[in-house]
Amino acid sequence: MFQLLWAVIIGAIVGAIAKAIHPGKESLNFLMTVLLGIGGSFVATFLGRMVGWYGEGDSAGFIASIVGAIIILAAYSAFSGKNKVAG
């Protein structure tokens, strides 16, 4: 039970930091921000295992989770056509 609560808290923090770092405006509610953070952790863990940084039972850390969430936001922006950065 506490692991789920901890995942929601960390997911909210990671998702909020990723939204602040990523250029553009994402209008995500609290639930989507939490899911973004949790998804970022999954992406970072998956990519880290592919590269060989993490073992089978390891998971991504806080900074890697933020990077994973930014990857999700960038992919969402690229495929949805929203939040185009002028350049």
Secondary structure as UniProt FT lines:
FT   HELIX           2..21
FT   HELIX           30..51
FT   TURN            56..57
FT   HELIX           62..80
//
